[in-house]
Amino acid sequence: MVSLPVPASRKSPVRLCRAVLLLFLLLPHNSVAADATFLAGVTESSEATGNTYSWQIDVRYNLQRPFAFSASWINEGHFPGHHRDGLAAQLWGRTPLLGDRFSFAFGAGIYQYFDTQERPDGGHANEHGIAPVFSASASCYTGTPRDW
């Protein structure tokens, strides 16, 4: 993952969270289908030994077919000295197959992360950054998908 530095004086994490929340509030919820996903797994680090848990909550809103928009909260776990999590926003493209029973989707967007790091003096530093995020998913529908 490549991260881009963000000036400490900018409150971009708060602005990004507000912008995504506002976007979801402005979407016409009665005409837009949504998928909610919870993922859990393991994170490994090239800097720390061992691994830690990780999890993600994702909500995807279908836009004009074949596009969708998603927002995710990603918790990358707790390595010694680092507690990193953040918000991701992605635009998706979907490919329906076999009479809309299956679909493949590819997403790209940004990941605004917040990393609480322990300092040698016993305090904490909150580091923020922005990184690109890319995703792929495959879905199987047991019923007719609504408006995707």
Biotite code that builds the C-alpha atoms (Angstrom):
import biotite.structure as struc

atoms = struc.array([
    struc.Atom([0.000, 0.000, 0.000], chain_id="A", res_id=1, res_name="MET", atom_name="CA", element="C"),
    struc.Atom([1.374, 3.409, -0.965], chain_id="A", res_id=2, res_name="VAL", atom_name="CA", element="C"),
    struc.Atom([0.496, 6.271, 1.348], chain_id="A", res_id=3, res_name="SER", atom_name="CA", element="C"),
    struc.Atom([0.523, 9.952, 0.619], chain_id="A", res_id=4, res_name="LEU", atom_name="CA", element="C"),
    struc.Atom([1.365, 12.371, 3.455], chain_id="A", res_id=5, res_name="PRO", atom_name="CA", element="C"),
    struc.Atom([-1.377, 14.655, 4.749], chain_id="A", res_id=6, res_name="VAL", atom_name="CA", element="C"),
    struc.Atom([-0.446, 17.860, 6.620], chain_id="A", res_id=7, res_name="PRO", atom_name="CA", element="C"),
    struc.Atom([-1.168, 17.548, 10.343], chain_id="A", res_id=8, res_name="ALA", atom_name="CA", element="C"),
    struc.Atom([-2.959, 20.900, 10.352], chain_id="A", res_id=9, res_name="SER", atom_name="CA", element="C"),
    struc.Atom([-5.634, 19.575, 7.955], chain_id="A", res_id=10, res_name="ARG", atom_name="CA", element="C"),
    struc.Atom([-8.594, 17.813, 9.487], chain_id="A", res_id=11, res_name="LYS", atom_name="CA", element="C"),
    struc.Atom([-9.144, 15.717, 6.362], chain_id="A", res_id=12, res_name="SER", atom_name="CA", element="C"),
    struc.Atom([-10.284, 12.513, 8.159], chain_id="A", res_id=13, res_name="PRO", atom_name="CA", element="C"),
    struc.Atom([-13.207, 14.372, 9.704], chain_id="A", res_id=14, res_name="VAL", atom_name="CA", element="C"),
    struc.Atom([-14.012, 16.091, 6.398], chain_id="A", res_id=15, res_name="ARG", atom_name="CA", element="C"),
    struc.Atom([-13.908, 12.795, 4.484], chain_id="A", res_id=16, res_name="LEU", atom_name="CA", element="C"),
    struc.Atom([-16.186, 11.063, 7.014], chain_id="A", res_id=17, res_name="CYS", atom_name="CA", element="C"),
    struc.Atom([-18.669, 13.950, 6.848], chain_id="A", res_id=18, res_name="ARG", atom_name="CA", element="C"),
    struc.Atom([-18.617, 13.954, 3.032], chain_id="A", res_id=19, res_name="ALA", atom_name="CA", element="C"),
    struc.Atom([-19.308, 10.205, 2.799], chain_id="A", res_id=20, res_name="VAL", atom_name="CA", element="C"),
    struc.Atom([-22.084, 10.431, 5.421], chain_id="A", res_id=21, res_name="LEU", atom_name="CA", element="C"),
    struc.Atom([-23.651, 13.348, 3.547], chain_id="A", res_id=22, res_name="LEU", atom_name="CA", element="C"),
    struc.Atom([-23.502, 11.420, 0.268], chain_id="A", res_id=23, res_name="LEU", atom_name="CA", element="C"),
    struc.Atom([-25.333, 8.456, 1.832], chain_id="A", res_id=24, res_name="PHE", atom_name="CA", element="C"),
    struc.Atom([-27.963, 10.751, 3.338], chain_id="A", res_id=25, res_name="LEU", atom_name="CA", element="C"),
    struc.Atom([-28.558, 12.390, -0.047], chain_id="A", res_id=26, res_name="LEU", atom_name="CA", element="C"),
    struc.Atom([-28.959, 9.118, -1.958], chain_id="A", res_id=27, res_name="LEU", atom_name="CA", element="C"),
    struc.Atom([-32.610, 8.248, -2.663], chain_id="A", res_id=28, res_name="PRO", atom_name="CA", element="C"),
    struc.Atom([-32.816, 5.216, -0.361], chain_id="A", res_id=29, res_name="HIS", atom_name="CA", element="C"),
    struc.Atom([-36.199, 4.034, -1.632], chain_id="A", res_id=30, res_name="ASN", atom_name="CA", element="C"),
    struc.Atom([-34.878, 3.611, -5.184], chain_id="A", res_id=31, res_name="SER", atom_name="CA", element="C"),
    struc.Atom([-31.330, 2.417, -4.522], chain_id="A", res_id=32, res_name="VAL", atom_name="CA", element="C"),
    struc.Atom([-30.542, -1.164, -3.566], chain_id="A", res_id=33, res_name="ALA", atom_name="CA", element="C"),
    struc.Atom([-27.827, -1.745, -1.007], chain_id="A", res_id=34, res_name="ALA", atom_name="CA", element="C"),
    struc.Atom([-25.569, -4.621, 0.052], chain_id="A", res_id=35, res_name="ASP", atom_name="CA", element="C"),
    struc.Atom([-24.009, -4.836, 3.505], chain_id="A", res_id=36, res_name="ALA", atom_name="CA", element="C"),
    struc.Atom([-20.953, -7.015, 4.105], chain_id="A", res_id=37, res_name="THR", atom_name="CA", element="C"),
    struc.Atom([-18.881, -7.951, 7.146], chain_id="A", res_id=38, res_name="PHE", atom_name="CA", element="C"),
    struc.Atom([-15.418, -9.408, 6.526], chain_id="A", res_id=39, res_name="LEU", atom_name="CA", element="C"),
    struc.Atom([-12.920, -10.818, 9.025], chain_id="A", res_id=40, res_name="ALA", atom_name="CA", element="C"),
    struc.Atom([-9.393, -12.069, 8.561], chain_id="A", res_id=41, res_name="GLY", atom_name="CA", element="C"),
    struc.Atom([-5.732, -11.844, 9.479], chain_id="A", res_id=42, res_name="VAL", atom_name="CA", element="C"),
    struc.Atom([-3.248, -9.045, 8.798], chain_id="A", res_id=43, res_name="THR", atom_name="CA", element="C"),
    struc.Atom([0.489, -9.614, 8.446], chain_id="A", res_id=44, res_name="GLU", atom_name="CA", element="C"),
    struc.Atom([3.133, -6.897, 8.571], chain_id="A", res_id=45, res_name="SER", atom_name="CA", element="C"),
    struc.Atom([6.535, -6.706, 6.937], chain_id="A", res_id=46, res_name="SER", atom_name="CA", element="C"),
    struc.Atom([7.750, -4.592, 9.883], chain_id="A", res_id=47, res_name="GLU", atom_name="CA", element="C"),
    struc.Atom([6.351, -6.558, 12.849], chain_id="A", res_id=48, res_name="ALA", atom_name="CA", element="C"),
    struc.Atom([6.634, -10.249, 13.616], chain_id="A", res_id=49, res_name="THR", atom_name="CA", element="C"),
    struc.Atom([3.464, -12.286, 13.824], chain_id="A", res_id=50, res_name="GLY", atom_name="CA", element="C"),
    struc.Atom([0.001, -11.309, 12.721], chain_id="A", res_id=51, res_name="ASN", atom_name="CA", element="C"),
    struc.Atom([-3.188, -9.768, 14.096], chain_id="A", res_id=52, res_name="THR", atom_name="CA", element="C"),
    struc.Atom([-6.908, -9.797, 13.417], chain_id="A", res_id=53, res_name="TYR", atom_name="CA", element="C"),
    struc.Atom([-8.552, -7.531, 10.870], chain_id="A", res_id=54, res_name="SER", atom_name="CA", element="C"),
    struc.Atom([-12.163, -6.786, 9.970], chain_id="A", res_id=55, res_name="TRP", atom_name="CA", element="C"),
    struc.Atom([-14.211, -4.613, 7.643], chain_id="A", res_id=56, res_name="GLN", atom_name="CA", element="C"),
    struc.Atom([-17.799, -3.382, 7.432], chain_id="A", res_id=57, res_name="ILE", atom_name="CA", element="C"),
    struc.Atom([-18.899, -2.375, 3.942], chain_id="A", res_id=58, res_name="ASP", atom_name="CA", element="C"),
    struc.Atom([-22.094, -0.843, 2.539], chain_id="A", res_id=59, res_name="VAL", atom_name="CA", element="C"),
    struc.Atom([-22.503, -0.749, -1.233], chain_id="A", res_id=60, res_name="ARG", atom_name="CA", element="C"),
    struc.Atom([-25.195, 1.311, -2.954], chain_id="A", res_id=61, res_name="TYR", atom_name="CA", element="C"),
    struc.Atom([-26.146, 0.492, -6.513], chain_id="A", res_id=62, res_name="ASN", atom_name="CA", element="C"),
    struc.Atom([-26.169, 3.451, -8.861], chain_id="A", res_id=63, res_name="LEU", atom_name="CA", element="C"),
    struc.Atom([-27.112, 3.454, -12.539], chain_id="A", res_id=64, res_name="GLN", atom_name="CA", element="C"),
    struc.Atom([-26.406, -0.066, -13.822], chain_id="A", res_id=65, res_name="ARG", atom_name="CA", element="C"),
    struc.Atom([-23.627, -1.357, -13.892], chain_id="A", res_id=66, res_name="PRO", atom_name="CA", element="C"),
    struc.Atom([-22.101, 1.089, -11.361], chain_id="A", res_id=67, res_name="PHE", atom_name="CA", element="C"),
    struc.Atom([-22.104, 1.105, -7.557], chain_id="A", res_id=68, res_name="ALA", atom_name="CA", element="C"),
    struc.Atom([-20.579, 3.164, -4.746], chain_id="A", res_id=69, res_name="PHE", atom_name="CA", element="C"),
    struc.Atom([-19.326, 1.781, -1.438], chain_id="A", res_id=70, res_name="SER", atom_name="CA", element="C"),
    struc.Atom([-18.104, 3.031, 1.905], chain_id="A", res_id=71, res_name="ALA", atom_name="CA", element="C"),
    struc.Atom([-16.144, 0.788, 4.271], chain_id="A", res_id=72, res_name="SER", atom_name="CA", element="C"),
    struc.Atom([-14.716, 0.941, 7.758], chain_id="A", res_id=73, res_name="TRP", atom_name="CA", element="C"),
    struc.Atom([-11.502, -1.115, 7.836], chain_id="A", res_id=74, res_name="ILE", atom_name="CA", element="C"),
    struc.Atom([-9.782, -2.151, 11.069], chain_id="A", res_id=75, res_name="ASN", atom_name="CA", element="C"),
    struc.Atom([-6.287, -3.447, 10.315], chain_id="A", res_id=76, res_name="GLU", atom_name="CA", element="C"),
    struc.Atom([-5.749, -4.847, 13.802], chain_id="A", res_id=77, res_name="GLY", atom_name="CA", element="C"),
    struc.Atom([-3.250, -3.971, 16.501], chain_id="A", res_id=78, res_name="HIS", atom_name="CA", element="C"),
    struc.Atom([0.445, -4.536, 15.954], chain_id="A", res_id=79, res_name="PHE", atom_name="CA", element="C"),
    struc.Atom([2.860, -3.503, 18.702], chain_id="A", res_id=80, res_name="PRO", atom_name="CA", element="C"),
    struc.Atom([2.988, 0.296, 18.558], chain_id="A", res_id=81, res_name="GLY", atom_name="CA", element="C"),
    struc.Atom([0.312, 0.650, 15.833], chain_id="A", res_id=82, res_name="HIS", atom_name="CA", element="C"),
    struc.Atom([-3.491, 0.664, 15.887], chain_id="A", res_id=83, res_name="HIS", atom_name="CA", element="C"),
    struc.Atom([-4.549, 1.434, 12.312], chain_id="A", res_id=84, res_name="ARG", atom_name="CA", element="C"),
    struc.Atom([-8.033, 1.726, 10.864], chain_id="A", res_id=85, res_name="ASP", atom_name="CA", element="C"),
    struc.Atom([-9.897, 4.020, 8.514], chain_id="A", res_id=86, res_name="GLY", atom_name="CA", element="C"),
    struc.Atom([-12.591, 4.786, 5.980], chain_id="A", res_id=87, res_name="LEU", atom_name="CA", element="C"),
    struc.Atom([-12.554, 3.695, 2.326], chain_id="A", res_id=88, res_name="ALA", atom_name="CA", element="C"),
    struc.Atom([-14.774, 4.963, -0.488], chain_id="A", res_id=89, res_name="ALA", atom_name="CA", element="C"),
    struc.Atom([-14.892, 3.189, -3.866], chain_id="A", res_id=90, res_name="GLN", atom_name="CA", element="C"),
    struc.Atom([-16.629, 3.358, -7.224], chain_id="A", res_id=91, res_name="LEU", atom_name="CA", element="C"),
    struc.Atom([-17.511, -0.100, -8.599], chain_id="A", res_id=92, res_name="TRP", atom_name="CA", element="C"),
    struc.Atom([-18.230, -1.592, -12.005], chain_id="A", res_id=93, res_name="GLY", atom_name="CA", element="C"),
    struc.Atom([-20.201, -4.868, -12.218], chain_id="A", res_id=94, res_name="ARG", atom_name="CA", element="C"),
    struc.Atom([-20.481, -7.556, -14.873], chain_id="A", res_id=95, res_name="THR", atom_name="CA", element="C"),
    struc.Atom([-23.681, -9.642, -14.691], chain_id="A", res_id=96, res_name="PRO", atom_name="CA", element="C"),
    struc.Atom([-23.553, -13.293, -15.783], chain_id="A", res_id=97, res_name="LEU", atom_name="CA", element="C"),
    struc.Atom([-26.002, -16.176, -16.282], chain_id="A", res_id=98, res_name="LEU", atom_name="CA", element="C"),
    struc.Atom([-29.223, -14.186, -16.256], chain_id="A", res_id=99, res_name="GLY", atom_name="CA", element="C"),
    struc.Atom([-28.170, -11.887, -13.393], chain_id="A", res_id=100, res_name="ASP", atom_name="CA", element="C"),
    struc.Atom([-27.601, -14.828, -11.018], chain_id="A", res_id=101, res_name="ARG", atom_name="CA", element="C"),
    struc.Atom([-23.854, -14.114, -10.721], chain_id="A", res_id=102, res_name="PHE", atom_name="CA", element="C"),
    struc.Atom([-21.790, -10.975, -10.944], chain_id="A", res_id=103, res_name="SER", atom_name="CA", element="C"),
    struc.Atom([-18.168, -9.934, -10.797], chain_id="A", res_id=104, res_name="PHE", atom_name="CA", element="C"),
    struc.Atom([-17.345, -6.457, -9.534], chain_id="A", res_id=105, res_name="ALA", atom_name="CA", element="C"),
    struc.Atom([-14.193, -4.367, -9.474], chain_id="A", res_id=106, res_name="PHE", atom_name="CA", element="C"),
    struc.Atom([-13.761, -1.292, -7.289], chain_id="A", res_id=107, res_name="GLY", atom_name="CA", element="C"),
    struc.Atom([-11.227, 1.518, -6.985], chain_id="A", res_id=108, res_name="ALA", atom_name="CA", element="C"),
    struc.Atom([-11.064, 4.442, -4.608], chain_id="A", res_id=109, res_name="GLY", atom_name="CA", element="C"),
    struc.Atom([-9.302, 6.012, -1.638], chain_id="A", res_id=110, res_name="ILE", atom_name="CA", element="C"),
    struc.Atom([-8.523, 4.808, 1.873], chain_id="A", res_id=111, res_name="TYR", atom_name="CA", element="C"),
    struc.Atom([-8.175, 7.465, 4.585], chain_id="A", res_id=112, res_name="GLN", atom_name="CA", element="C"),
    struc.Atom([-6.388, 5.772, 7.476], chain_id="A", res_id=113, res_name="TYR", atom_name="CA", element="C"),
    struc.Atom([-5.733, 6.771, 11.080], chain_id="A", res_id=114, res_name="PHE", atom_name="CA", element="C"),
    struc.Atom([-2.753, 5.160, 12.813], chain_id="A", res_id=115, res_name="ASP", atom_name="CA", element="C"),
    struc.Atom([-2.350, 5.601, 16.566], chain_id="A", res_id=116, res_name="THR", atom_name="CA", element="C"),
    struc.Atom([1.350, 5.060, 17.268], chain_id="A", res_id=117, res_name="GLN", atom_name="CA", element="C"),
    struc.Atom([3.081, 4.736, 20.611], chain_id="A", res_id=118, res_name="GLU", atom_name="CA", element="C"),
    struc.Atom([5.896, 7.236, 21.172], chain_id="A", res_id=119, res_name="ARG", atom_name="CA", element="C"),
    struc.Atom([9.103, 6.405, 23.080], chain_id="A", res_id=120, res_name="PRO", atom_name="CA", element="C"),
    struc.Atom([8.112, 8.854, 25.859], chain_id="A", res_id=121, res_name="ASP", atom_name="CA", element="C"),
    struc.Atom([4.958, 6.814, 26.578], chain_id="A", res_id=122, res_name="GLY", atom_name="CA", element="C"),
    struc.Atom([2.583, 9.145, 24.728], chain_id="A", res_id=123, res_name="GLY", atom_name="CA", element="C"),
    struc.Atom([0.744, 8.596, 21.468], chain_id="A", res_id=124, res_name="HIS", atom_name="CA", element="C"),
    struc.Atom([0.864, 10.166, 18.013], chain_id="A", res_id=125, res_name="ALA", atom_name="CA", element="C"),
    struc.Atom([-2.038, 10.058, 15.581], chain_id="A", res_id=126, res_name="ASN", atom_name="CA", element="C"),
    struc.Atom([-0.747, 9.686, 12.044], chain_id="A", res_id=127, res_name="GLU", atom_name="CA", element="C"),
    struc.Atom([-3.131, 10.153, 9.104], chain_id="A", res_id=128, res_name="HIS", atom_name="CA", element="C"),
    struc.Atom([-2.659, 9.234, 5.482], chain_id="A", res_id=129, res_name="GLY", atom_name="CA", element="C"),
    struc.Atom([-4.381, 8.539, 2.191], chain_id="A", res_id=130, res_name="ILE", atom_name="CA", element="C"),
    struc.Atom([-3.766, 5.458, 0.065], chain_id="A", res_id=131, res_name="ALA", atom_name="CA", element="C"),
    struc.Atom([-5.367, 3.982, -3.052], chain_id="A", res_id=132, res_name="PRO", atom_name="CA", element="C"),
    struc.Atom([-7.599, 0.964, -2.514], chain_id="A", res_id=133, res_name="VAL", atom_name="CA", element="C"),
    struc.Atom([-8.652, -1.647, -5.081], chain_id="A", res_id=134, res_name="PHE", atom_name="CA", element="C"),
    struc.Atom([-11.147, -4.476, -4.579], chain_id="A", res_id=135, res_name="SER", atom_name="CA", element="C"),
    struc.Atom([-12.782, -7.323, -6.447], chain_id="A", res_id=136, res_name="ALA", atom_name="CA", element="C"),
    struc.Atom([-15.837, -9.381, -5.533], chain_id="A", res_id=137, res_name="SER", atom_name="CA", element="C"),
    struc.Atom([-17.972, -12.179, -6.883], chain_id="A", res_id=138, res_name="ALA", atom_name="CA", element="C"),
    struc.Atom([-21.652, -12.536, -5.948], chain_id="A", res_id=139, res_name="SER", atom_name="CA", element="C"),
    struc.Atom([-24.230, -15.266, -6.344], chain_id="A", res_id=140, res_name="CYS", atom_name="CA", element="C"),
    struc.Atom([-27.892, -14.288, -6.022], chain_id="A", res_id=141, res_name="TYR", atom_name="CA", element="C"),
    struc.Atom([-30.462, -16.834, -4.856], chain_id="A", res_id=142, res_name="THR", atom_name="CA", element="C"),
    struc.Atom([-33.310, -14.528, -5.881], chain_id="A", res_id=143, res_name="GLY", atom_name="CA", element="C"),
    struc.Atom([-33.643, -11.797, -8.470], chain_id="A", res_id=144, res_name="THR", atom_name="CA", element="C"),
    struc.Atom([-31.322, -8.898, -7.609], chain_id="A", res_id=145, res_name="PRO", atom_name="CA", element="C"),
    struc.Atom([-33.222, -5.643, -7.198], chain_id="A", res_id=146, res_name="ARG", atom_name="CA", element="C"),
    struc.Atom([-32.158, -2.757, -9.429], chain_id="A", res_id=147, res_name="ASP", atom_name="CA", element="C"),
    struc.Atom([-28.513, -3.604, -9.889], chain_id="A", res_id=148, res_name="TRP", atom_name="CA", element="C"),
])
